Amino acid sequence: MLQHWKRLADGVELAVSRTDKFKTGLLSVTLTIPLDADTATAGALIPEVLGRGSRNHPDMERLSSAADELYGASLGPVVRQRGESQCVSFLCSFIDDRYALDGSAVLEPAAGLMGEVLLDPVLQDGVFRQGYVELEGANLADRIHARMNDKRSWAIFRLIQEMCEGERYAVDKLGDAEQAQAMTPEKLWASYRSLLSNAKVTFYYGGAAQPERVEDAVRQSFAPLLSGRSAPVRCQVEARPRGPVRTVTDSMDVTQGKLAMGFRTGGITMGSGDYPALMVCNALYGGSANSKLFVNVRERLSLCYYASSALDKIKGLMVVSSGVEPAQFDRAQEAILNQLDAVQRGDFTQDELVAAARTVANGLRGRLDSQGQVEDDQLTRLLFRTGGEGEDLIRSVESVTADQVVQVAKELRLDTIYRLMGKEGACCG
């Protein structure tokens, strides 16, 4: 997979992963702005309203028909959080020209349709259609409220809110439900114009087309975006907790307790030389089916219904998530910390280390087999200017030593503990 990169203007760039590995091409355009409580709702709502239709295809039925004419191309919006930034994207997946029945070009009309949806929306009185804004505002509010239905994810969400209070990272990428329902076409239109003018713009293409052809298609279809802008992407990384460990408890009508624990990584992020070792450390500790949390806390001690750990490679966090019986909160918490202590002392076998490294390496190889996951990874690297990708990162992971794992494990510091309890003192989900 050959990588090409070009700056099209200040704050505007194009990345091309040229490969004939896939039968499809993938083109994305991403507008990135800082996460902010005042703008997050509009940022999440704008792509959904744009996705309702363009001036030439003013409803979803006609827009879908236009995509179908491109051999069933798939076009849709996605809102992502990257560190402390909100990424508003449109992605289009389409058949590679090699497989078009008449040998016709598909990249250019696909890019044209994307540009039309993003830059030439259907309007009413010079702003977005009121009906579209009201409908998508209600849908967004429902999505935000629905977060609480998955208690496992909700516990992690609440942990992050408490742990990163005062940091942009704690802002919900979907915004606020009340703001979504109260959004007006005029206010959303103003936010849309601001987004187009101020956001960092990242174009990505993965497929068999030559980079020069991709650039021509982007320049023709997205010309209004190719003006310079000052749009730095930053993420505040707190290497250590800012105070003593905090414990936060919520009560809800649930039937299984949730215990989430947040750790600072000592400032180790995906741009750090120690990051491959941290990935292996996480897999060894709680990020795999052979991890210490799974084998000991869940299986041997039967203290949790589930127990796992995950990293945020941009923010420099590790989060442990577990489901716990009402009477077992204290014991489970102690056992989870004991397993981390074991890793920090080097209390693991060579077989455990090899299994952890293999899990990480296989996961990275698996991502290379998915156009969508490659795009997602490339976007992250482009935004934060980090290397160490693909096979290079896999080789680094496979060469991690026990001493390196111990070293990064000793950098982990517990910051915040979140407990979700039943309403009457019994933990309950």
One Martini backbone bead per residue (centre of mass of N, CA, C, O) as a GRO file, in nm:
protein
  429
    1MET     BB    1   0.089   0.042   0.029
    2LEU     BB    2   0.080   0.356  -0.104
    3GLN     BB    3   0.183   0.673   0.015
    4HIS     BB    4   0.011   0.991  -0.012
    5TRP     BB    5   0.091   1.351   0.019
    6LYS     BB    6  -0.101   1.672   0.024
    7ARG     BB    7  -0.104   2.016   0.015
    8LEU     BB    8  -0.367   2.235  -0.087
    9ALA     BB    9  -0.369   2.403   0.186
   10ASP     BB   10  -0.413   2.565   0.452
   11GLY     BB   11  -0.566   2.308   0.629
   12VAL     BB   12  -0.532   2.126   0.356
   13GLU     BB   13  -0.559   1.768   0.278
   14LEU     BB   14  -0.412   1.480   0.101
   15ALA     BB   15  -0.473   1.125   0.110
   16VAL     BB   16  -0.311   0.826  -0.034
   17SER     BB   17  -0.403   0.476  -0.070
   18ARG     BB   18  -0.241   0.272  -0.284
   19THR     BB   19  -0.452  -0.001  -0.403
   20ASP     BB   20  -0.552  -0.349  -0.526
   21LYS     BB   21  -0.692  -0.512  -0.284
   22PHE     BB   22  -0.960  -0.379  -0.367
   23LYS     BB   23  -1.290  -0.340  -0.523
   24THR     BB   24  -1.280  -0.066  -0.375
   25GLY     BB   25  -1.343   0.267  -0.303
   26LEU     BB   26  -1.237   0.540  -0.073
   27LEU     BB   27  -1.401   0.846   0.018
   28SER     BB   28  -1.305   1.132   0.222
   29VAL     BB   29  -1.444   1.400   0.432
   30THR     BB   30  -1.294   1.616   0.688
   31LEU     BB   31  -1.414   1.817   0.961
   32THR     BB   32  -1.213   1.991   1.206
   33ILE     BB   33  -1.289   2.059   1.551
   34PRO     BB   34  -1.325   2.168   1.847
   35LEU     BB   35  -1.437   2.066   2.135
   36ASP     BB   36  -1.765   2.207   2.219
   37ALA     BB   37  -2.051   2.282   2.385
   38ASP     BB   38  -2.149   2.511   2.170
   39THR     BB   39  -2.088   2.313   1.888
   40ALA     BB   40  -2.150   2.001   1.895
   41THR     BB   41  -2.446   1.983   1.807
   42ALA     BB   42  -2.413   2.106   1.527
   43GLY     BB   43  -2.189   1.911   1.429
   44ALA     BB   44  -2.386   1.656   1.448
   45LEU     BB   45  -2.630   1.774   1.268
   46ILE     BB   46  -2.534   1.865   0.989
   47PRO     BB   47  -2.485   1.586   0.837
   48GLU     BB   48  -2.780   1.491   0.864
   49VAL     BB   49  -2.908   1.719   0.699
   50LEU     BB   50  -2.738   1.686   0.444
   51GLY     BB   51  -2.835   1.376   0.405
   52ARG     BB   52  -3.130   1.453   0.292
   53GLY     BB   53  -3.012   1.663   0.068
   54SER     BB   54  -2.992   1.827  -0.237
   55ARG     BB   55  -3.063   2.035  -0.485
   56ASN     BB   56  -3.070   1.790  -0.702
   57HIS     BB   57  -3.137   1.594  -0.428
   58PRO     BB   58  -3.399   1.677  -0.203
   59ASP     BB   59  -3.393   1.367  -0.115
   60MET     BB   60  -3.331   1.046  -0.013
   61GLU     BB   61  -3.438   0.900  -0.262
   62ARG     BB   62  -3.271   1.059  -0.480
   63LEU     BB   63  -2.997   1.014  -0.350
   64SER     BB   64  -3.004   0.705  -0.362
   65SER     BB   65  -3.031   0.685  -0.672
   66ALA     BB   66  -2.760   0.819  -0.737
   67ALA     BB   67  -2.591   0.598  -0.596
   68ASP     BB   68  -2.699   0.352  -0.758
   69GLU     BB   69  -2.578   0.452  -1.037
   70LEU     BB   70  -2.291   0.387  -0.881
   71TYR     BB   71  -2.304   0.080  -0.824
   72GLY     BB   72  -2.397   0.115  -0.521
   73ALA     BB   73  -2.318   0.343  -0.359
   74SER     BB   74  -2.187   0.462  -0.042
   75LEU     BB   75  -2.343   0.734   0.149
   76GLY     BB   76  -2.216   0.898   0.454
   77PRO     BB   77  -2.226   1.000   0.778
   78VAL     BB   78  -1.979   1.101   1.040
   79VAL     BB   79  -1.910   1.118   1.395
   80ARG     BB   80  -1.603   1.205   1.556
   81GLN     BB   81  -1.357   1.136   1.803
   82ARG     BB   82  -1.037   1.317   1.848
   83GLY     BB   83  -0.980   1.357   2.135
   84GLU     BB   84  -1.048   1.718   2.125
   85SER     BB   85  -1.215   1.643   1.859
   86GLN     BB   86  -1.440   1.712   1.590
   87CYS     BB   87  -1.555   1.486   1.328
   88VAL     BB   88  -1.680   1.571   1.008
   89SER     BB   89  -1.814   1.322   0.787
   90PHE     BB   90  -1.773   1.185   0.454
   91LEU     BB   91  -1.853   0.867   0.301
   92CYS     BB   92  -1.738   0.679   0.002
   93SER     BB   93  -1.838   0.377  -0.151
   94PHE     BB   94  -1.689   0.222  -0.450
   95ILE     BB   95  -1.638   0.096  -0.736
   96ASP     BB   96  -1.401  -0.005  -0.925
   97ASP     BB   97  -1.329   0.045  -1.250
   98ARG     BB   98  -1.252  -0.256  -1.316
   99TYR     BB   99  -1.579  -0.340  -1.243
  100ALA     BB  100  -1.701  -0.194  -1.460
  101LEU     BB  101  -1.884  -0.282  -1.729
  102ASP     BB  102  -1.782  -0.014  -1.919
  103GLY     BB  103  -1.523   0.133  -1.784
  104SER     BB  104  -1.611   0.350  -1.612
  105ALA     BB  105  -1.602   0.620  -1.418
  106VAL     BB  106  -1.645   0.662  -1.047
  107LEU     BB  107  -1.490   0.868  -0.883
  108GLU     BB  108  -1.593   1.143  -0.995
  109PRO     BB  109  -1.904   1.111  -0.938
  110ALA     BB  110  -1.866   1.055  -0.637
  111ALA     BB  111  -1.732   1.322  -0.566
  112GLY     BB  112  -1.961   1.498  -0.675
  113LEU     BB  113  -2.178   1.400  -0.476
  114MET     BB  114  -2.035   1.479  -0.219
  115GLY     BB  115  -2.004   1.782  -0.282
  116GLU     BB  116  -2.305   1.836  -0.308
  117VAL     BB  117  -2.394   1.757  -0.020
  118LEU     BB  118  -2.194   1.954   0.133
  119LEU     BB  119  -2.223   2.239  -0.068
  120ASP     BB  120  -2.544   2.180  -0.196
  121PRO     BB  121  -2.802   2.229  -0.036
  122VAL     BB  122  -3.114   2.219   0.060
  123LEU     BB  123  -3.343   2.497   0.062
  124GLN     BB  124  -3.508   2.753   0.285
  125ASP     BB  125  -3.483   3.073   0.280
  126GLY     BB  126  -3.149   3.035   0.284
  127VAL     BB  127  -3.186   2.767   0.449
  128PHE     BB  128  -3.261   2.519   0.609
  129ARG     BB  129  -3.489   2.295   0.643
  130GLN     BB  130  -3.708   2.270   0.890
  131GLY     BB  131  -3.793   1.970   0.878
  132TYR     BB  132  -3.504   1.856   0.889
  133VAL     BB  133  -3.415   1.983   1.156
  134GLU     BB  134  -3.636   1.864   1.336
  135LEU     BB  135  -3.594   1.564   1.277
  136GLU     BB  136  -3.281   1.547   1.340
  137GLY     BB  137  -3.302   1.664   1.624
  138ALA     BB  138  -3.472   1.433   1.740
  139ASN     BB  139  -3.277   1.203   1.667
  140LEU     BB  140  -3.037   1.308   1.831
  141ALA     BB  141  -3.175   1.309   2.106
  142ASP     BB  142  -3.226   1.005   2.108
  143ARG     BB  143  -2.928   0.920   2.097
  144ILE     BB  144  -2.844   1.054   2.360
  145HIS     BB  145  -3.048   0.908   2.547
  146ALA     BB  146  -2.953   0.609   2.462
  147ARG     BB  147  -2.692   0.583   2.623
  148MET     BB  148  -2.833   0.471   2.892
  149ASN     BB  149  -2.901   0.173   2.787
  150ASP     BB  150  -2.584   0.133   2.800
  151LYS     BB  151  -2.423   0.081   3.089
  152ARG     BB  152  -2.133   0.033   3.007
  153SER     BB  153  -2.097   0.292   2.839
  154TRP     BB  154  -2.202   0.491   3.052
  155ALA     BB  155  -1.980   0.450   3.262
  156ILE     BB  156  -1.753   0.554   3.081
  157PHE     BB  157  -1.873   0.830   3.022
  158ARG     BB  158  -1.883   0.924   3.321
  159LEU     BB  159  -1.589   0.893   3.385
  160ILE     BB  160  -1.486   1.101   3.179
  161GLN     BB  161  -1.639   1.343   3.287
  162GLU     BB  162  -1.492   1.336   3.566
  163MET     BB  163  -1.188   1.304   3.491
  164CYS     BB  164  -1.224   1.551   3.247
  165GLU     BB  165  -1.289   1.796   3.390
  166GLY     BB  166  -1.236   2.086   3.188
  167GLU     BB  167  -1.208   1.915   2.934
  168ARG     BB  168  -1.278   1.854   2.607
  169TYR     BB  169  -1.304   1.540   2.630
  170ALA     BB  170  -1.591   1.558   2.796
  171VAL     BB  171  -1.731   1.619   2.544
  172ASP     BB  172  -1.994   1.548   2.357
  173LYS     BB  173  -2.004   1.472   2.021
  174LEU     BB  174  -2.338   1.506   2.017
  175GLY     BB  175  -2.409   1.676   2.257
  176ASP     BB  176  -2.732   1.821   2.320
  177ALA     BB  177  -3.061   1.751   2.341
  178GLU     BB  178  -3.189   2.033   2.379
  179GLN     BB  179  -3.037   2.169   2.149
  180ALA     BB  180  -3.142   1.987   1.923
  181GLN     BB  181  -3.453   2.056   1.962
  182ALA     BB  182  -3.391   2.388   1.943
  183MET     BB  183  -3.304   2.401   1.665
  184THR     BB  184  -3.243   2.620   1.399
  185PRO     BB  185  -3.193   2.694   1.077
  186GLU     BB  186  -3.027   2.954   1.123
  187LYS     BB  187  -2.820   2.844   1.329
  188LEU     BB  188  -2.720   2.603   1.158
  189TRP     BB  189  -2.623   2.767   0.915
  190ALA     BB  190  -2.408   2.929   1.065
  191SER     BB  191  -2.245   2.679   1.153
  192TYR     BB  192  -2.187   2.573   0.869
  193ARG     BB  193  -2.027   2.817   0.764
  194SER     BB  194  -1.810   2.797   0.984
  195LEU     BB  195  -1.710   2.515   0.921
  196LEU     BB  196  -1.614   2.569   0.627
  197SER     BB  197  -1.408   2.808   0.715
  198ASN     BB  198  -1.246   2.666   0.989
  199ALA     BB  199  -1.188   2.388   0.926
  200LYS     BB  200  -1.022   2.117   0.903
  201VAL     BB  201  -0.910   1.947   0.599
  202THR     BB  202  -0.969   1.596   0.503
  203PHE     BB  203  -0.851   1.389   0.251
  204TYR     BB  204  -0.945   1.050   0.147
  205TYR     BB  205  -0.786   0.771  -0.032
  206GLY     BB  206  -0.879   0.428  -0.125
  207GLY     BB  207  -0.704   0.270  -0.400
  208ALA     BB  208  -0.621   0.246  -0.759
  209ALA     BB  209  -0.585   0.531  -0.802
  210GLN     BB  210  -0.427   0.794  -0.894
  211PRO     BB  211  -0.334   1.073  -0.725
  212GLU     BB  212  -0.387   1.281  -0.953
  213ARG     BB  213  -0.683   1.201  -0.995
  214VAL     BB  214  -0.782   1.257  -0.713
  215GLU     BB  215  -0.710   1.555  -0.702
  216ASP     BB  216  -0.888   1.645  -0.937
  217ALA     BB  217  -1.157   1.556  -0.808
  218VAL     BB  218  -1.135   1.735  -0.558
  219ARG     BB  219  -1.102   2.012  -0.695
  220GLN     BB  220  -1.376   1.998  -0.852
  221SER     BB  221  -1.581   1.918  -0.596
  222PHE     BB  222  -1.416   2.114  -0.349
  223ALA     BB  223  -1.331   2.415  -0.400
  224PRO     BB  224  -1.446   2.583  -0.145
  225LEU     BB  225  -1.227   2.426   0.056
  226LEU     BB  226  -0.942   2.539  -0.092
  227SER     BB  227  -0.888   2.730   0.151
  228GLY     BB  228  -0.726   2.885   0.376
  229ARG     BB  229  -0.655   2.778   0.723
  230SER     BB  230  -0.662   2.800   1.081
  231ALA     BB  231  -0.636   2.444   1.205
  232PRO     BB  232  -0.550   2.331   1.477
  233VAL     BB  233  -0.460   2.013   1.635
  234ARG     BB  234  -0.536   1.937   1.974
  235CYS     BB  235  -0.415   1.771   2.291
  236GLN     BB  236  -0.465   1.731   2.619
  237VAL     BB  237  -0.202   1.593   2.827
  238GLU     BB  238  -0.220   1.413   3.125
  239ALA     BB  239   0.019   1.243   3.292
  240ARG     BB  240  -0.124   1.313   3.570
  241PRO     BB  241  -0.284   1.341   3.830
  242ARG     BB  242  -0.424   1.633   4.006
  243GLY     BB  243  -0.491   1.423   4.239
  244PRO     BB  244  -0.660   1.241   4.416
  245VAL     BB  245  -0.849   0.983   4.426
  246ARG     BB  246  -1.164   0.943   4.279
  247THR     BB  247  -1.510   0.884   4.386
  248VAL     BB  248  -1.796   0.795   4.188
  249THR     BB  249  -2.159   0.793   4.243
  250ASP     BB  250  -2.435   0.624   4.099
  251SER     BB  251  -2.799   0.607   4.052
  252MET     BB  252  -2.997   0.332   3.921
  253ASP     BB  253  -3.221   0.130   3.733
  254VAL     BB  254  -3.048  -0.155   3.807
  255THR     BB  255  -2.898  -0.507   3.809
  256GLN     BB  256  -2.589  -0.411   3.753
  257GLY     BB  257  -2.292  -0.332   3.832
  258LYS     BB  258  -2.056  -0.058   3.771
  259LEU     BB  259  -1.698  -0.056   3.702
  260ALA     BB  260  -1.486   0.231   3.661
  261MET     BB  261  -1.137   0.294   3.557
  262GLY     BB  262  -0.900   0.565   3.555
  263PHE     BB  263  -0.596   0.620   3.368
  264ARG     BB  264  -0.280   0.744   3.352
  265THR     BB  265   0.015   0.711   3.120
  266GLY     BB  266   0.244   0.941   3.141
  267GLY     BB  267   0.205   1.049   2.827
  268ILE     BB  268   0.137   0.803   2.661
  269THR     BB  269   0.121   0.785   2.309
  270MET     BB  270   0.115   0.730   1.968
  271GLY     BB  271   0.387   0.928   1.959
  272SER     BB  272   0.537   0.725   2.130
  273GLY     BB  273   0.792   0.498   2.179
  274ASP     BB  274   0.610   0.336   2.411
  275TYR     BB  275   0.340   0.243   2.275
  276PRO     BB  276   0.377  -0.059   2.204
  277ALA     BB  277   0.411  -0.142   2.503
  278LEU     BB  278   0.131  -0.042   2.594
  279MET     BB  279  -0.035  -0.232   2.418
  280VAL     BB  280   0.071  -0.491   2.549
  281CYS     BB  281   0.000  -0.423   2.838
  282ASN     BB  282  -0.306  -0.406   2.793
  283ALA     BB  283  -0.344  -0.697   2.691
  284LEU     BB  284  -0.227  -0.835   2.946
  285TYR     BB  285  -0.427  -0.703   3.150
  286GLY     BB  286  -0.735  -0.639   2.960
  287GLY     BB  287  -0.717  -0.671   2.612
  288SER     BB  288  -0.789  -0.990   2.644
  289ALA     BB  289  -0.868  -1.333   2.675
  290ASN     BB  290  -0.563  -1.363   2.835
  291SER     BB  291  -0.591  -1.183   3.060
  292LYS     BB  292  -0.579  -1.102   3.389
  293LEU     BB  293  -0.870  -1.011   3.425
  294PHE     BB  294  -1.004  -1.256   3.298
  295VAL     BB  295  -0.861  -1.499   3.441
  296ASN     BB  296  -0.885  -1.387   3.745
  297VAL     BB  297  -1.136  -1.199   3.802
  298ARG     BB  298  -1.347  -1.361   3.635
  299GLU     BB  299  -1.273  -1.670   3.654
  300ARG     BB  300  -1.129  -1.743   3.928
  301LEU     BB  301  -1.296  -1.523   4.124
  302SER     BB  302  -1.580  -1.425   4.027
  303LEU     BB  303  -1.624  -1.082   4.038
  304CYS     BB  304  -1.706  -1.068   3.724
  305TYR     BB  305  -1.873  -1.056   3.426
  306TYR     BB  306  -1.664  -0.831   3.342
  307ALA     BB  307  -1.312  -0.753   3.227
  308SER     BB  308  -1.153  -0.457   3.096
  309SER     BB  309  -0.923  -0.288   2.870
  310ALA     BB  310  -0.848   0.053   2.742
  311LEU     BB  311  -0.731   0.280   2.496
  312ASP     BB  312  -0.622   0.623   2.451
  313LYS     BB  313  -0.388   0.727   2.217
  314ILE     BB  314  -0.427   1.047   2.248
  315LYS     BB  315  -0.491   1.113   2.565
  316GLY     BB  316  -0.367   0.907   2.777
  317LEU     BB  317  -0.559   0.642   2.841
  318MET     BB  318  -0.700   0.407   3.085
  319VAL     BB  319  -0.979   0.172   3.082
  320VAL     BB  320  -1.181   0.011   3.319
  321SER     BB  321  -1.427  -0.252   3.272
  322SER     BB  322  -1.715  -0.355   3.485
  323GLY     BB  323  -1.916  -0.622   3.620
  324VAL     BB  324  -2.102  -0.615   3.939
  325GLU     BB  325  -2.183  -0.723   4.227
  326PRO     BB  326  -2.309  -0.571   4.499
  327ALA     BB  327  -2.091  -0.713   4.717
  328GLN     BB  328  -1.807  -0.673   4.512
  329PHE     BB  329  -1.668  -0.400   4.475
  330ASP     BB  330  -1.415  -0.401   4.658
  331ARG     BB  331  -1.292  -0.668   4.560
  332ALA     BB  332  -1.273  -0.596   4.261
  333GLN     BB  333  -1.096  -0.348   4.287
  334GLU     BB  334  -0.858  -0.490   4.423
  335ALA     BB  335  -0.807  -0.702   4.199
  336ILE     BB  336  -0.750  -0.506   3.967
  337LEU     BB  337  -0.501  -0.373   4.108
  338ASN     BB  338  -0.337  -0.633   4.151
  339GLN     BB  339  -0.289  -0.693   3.848
  340LEU     BB  340  -0.126  -0.440   3.796
  341ASP     BB  341   0.094  -0.497   4.001
  342ALA     BB  342   0.195  -0.751   3.859
  343VAL     BB  343   0.292  -0.613   3.603
  344GLN     BB  344   0.487  -0.411   3.748
  345ARG     BB  345   0.658  -0.674   3.865
  346GLY     BB  346   0.664  -0.905   3.634
  347ASP     BB  347   0.405  -1.110   3.678
  348PHE     BB  348   0.490  -1.285   3.400
  349THR     BB  349   0.502  -1.466   3.122
  350GLN     BB  350   0.620  -1.532   2.814
  351ASP     BB  351   0.353  -1.640   2.706
  352GLU     BB  352   0.185  -1.392   2.780
  353LEU     BB  353   0.344  -1.191   2.612
  354VAL     BB  354   0.309  -1.326   2.336
  355ALA     BB  355  -0.002  -1.324   2.334
  356ALA     BB  356  -0.034  -1.019   2.350
  357ALA     BB  357   0.127  -0.942   2.097
  358ARG     BB  358  -0.045  -1.111   1.902
  359THR     BB  359  -0.312  -0.967   1.946
  360VAL     BB  360  -0.220  -0.690   1.847
  361ALA     BB  361  -0.110  -0.770   1.567
  362ASN     BB  362  -0.374  -0.896   1.459
  363GLY     BB  363  -0.542  -0.640   1.484
  364LEU     BB  364  -0.372  -0.469   1.289
  365ARG     BB  365  -0.401  -0.655   1.043
  366GLY     BB  366  -0.710  -0.644   1.027
  367ARG     BB  367  -0.726  -0.338   0.956
  368LEU     BB  368  -0.584  -0.372   0.669
  369ASP     BB  369  -0.864  -0.530   0.558
  370SER     BB  370  -1.004  -0.236   0.595
  371GLN     BB  371  -1.104   0.048   0.461
  372GLY     BB  372  -1.233   0.190   0.708
  373GLN     BB  373  -0.991   0.145   0.909
  374VAL     BB  374  -0.777   0.283   0.746
  375GLU     BB  375  -0.910   0.558   0.739
  376ASP     BB  376  -0.922   0.599   1.046
  377ASP     BB  377  -0.615   0.582   1.095
  378GLN     BB  378  -0.522   0.803   0.897
  379LEU     BB  379  -0.669   1.037   1.023
  380THR     BB  380  -0.525   1.032   1.294
  381ARG     BB  381  -0.236   1.075   1.181
  382LEU     BB  382  -0.291   1.342   1.036
  383LEU     BB  383  -0.389   1.514   1.280
  384PHE     BB  384  -0.116   1.416   1.474
  385ARG     BB  385   0.153   1.353   1.335
  386THR     BB  386   0.200   1.032   1.307
  387GLY     BB  387   0.355   0.740   1.305
  388GLY     BB  388   0.360   0.416   1.318
  389GLU     BB  389   0.256   0.203   1.082
  390GLY     BB  390   0.152  -0.087   1.020
  391GLU     BB  391   0.419  -0.290   0.989
  392ASP     BB  392   0.593  -0.122   1.180
  393LEU     BB  393   0.412  -0.152   1.430
  394ILE     BB  394   0.407  -0.458   1.437
  395ARG     BB  395   0.711  -0.497   1.482
  396SER     BB  396   0.722  -0.343   1.748
  397VAL     BB  397   0.529  -0.524   1.904
  398GLU     BB  398   0.694  -0.800   1.857
  399SER     BB  399   0.960  -0.660   2.022
  400VAL     BB  400   0.855  -0.659   2.294
  401THR     BB  401   0.943  -0.646   2.627
  402ALA     BB  402   0.919  -0.703   2.956
  403ASP     BB  403   1.060  -0.443   3.051
  404GLN     BB  404   0.878  -0.249   2.888
  405VAL     BB  405   0.614  -0.323   3.026
  406VAL     BB  406   0.694  -0.246   3.312
  407GLN     BB  407   0.761   0.048   3.256
  408VAL     BB  408   0.472   0.139   3.157
  409ALA     BB  409   0.311   0.034   3.403
  410LYS     BB  410   0.448   0.238   3.611
  411GLU     BB  411   0.296   0.494   3.474
  412LEU     BB  412   0.038   0.413   3.592
  413ARG     BB  413  -0.252   0.611   3.712
  414LEU     BB  414  -0.490   0.655   3.927
  415ASP     BB  415  -0.777   0.875   3.914
  416THR     BB  416  -1.077   0.732   3.863
  417ILE     BB  417  -1.388   0.624   4.017
  418TYR     BB  418  -1.674   0.436   3.896
  419ARG     BB  419  -2.014   0.396   4.027
  420LEU     BB  420  -2.295   0.182   3.960
  421MET     BB  421  -2.602   0.189   4.124
  422GLY     BB  422  -2.859   0.120   4.291
  423LYS     BB  423  -3.114   0.307   4.427
  424GLU     BB  424  -3.104   0.117   4.715
  425GLY     BB  425  -2.780   0.022   4.722
  426ALA     BB  426  -2.811  -0.175   4.501
  427CYS     BB  427  -2.653  -0.324   4.266
  428CYS     BB  428  -2.758  -0.332   3.917
  429GLY     BB  429  -2.798  -0.360   3.409
   0.00000   0.00000   0.00000
